[in-house]
Amino acid sequence: MRRITDRQELEKRRNEVREKLASIGHLRPGSLVGRYRKCGKPNCHCATEEEGGHGPSWSLTRRVGGKTVTRVIPANAVAQTQEQIAEYQRLRRLVGELVEVSEGLCEALLPTPDAHEEVEKKGASKRPSTRKLPPRSKRS
């Protein structure tokens, strides 16, 4: 996304993002994975090399409090779960965009420095301060 600097453009973009955020549907974070398993029975069709196994069995995996949590998703809910994951990813993109636009607006709303302040800043001493700091304690 190109960086917008005009205040009116930023406000327009912020309002557009807010409208999109209002239309967010159901959210579900994580990754959906279809897994194929072999049952272990010697006469089953999955026991042959060319067969992938039974499945797919769908699992939704995500991190919660630093731990991986897995939930089995029924086959008839896979499409719905994929839509919820896509909405969650859309939310994250929109929030990032909103933060970026808001940051640009905050910058645009900052007062510009007066010419007098600029002159004072340019005339400041270039020598570092000679003030000494007290010694640090060596205790931990």
Secondary structure, DSSP 8 states (H G I E B T S, - for coil): ------HHHHHHHHHHHHHHHHT------SEEEEEEE----TTSGGGSTT---EEEEEEEEEEETTEEEEEEE-GGGHHHHHHHHHHHHHHHHHHHHHHHHHHHHHHHHS----HHHHHHHHTS--S-------------
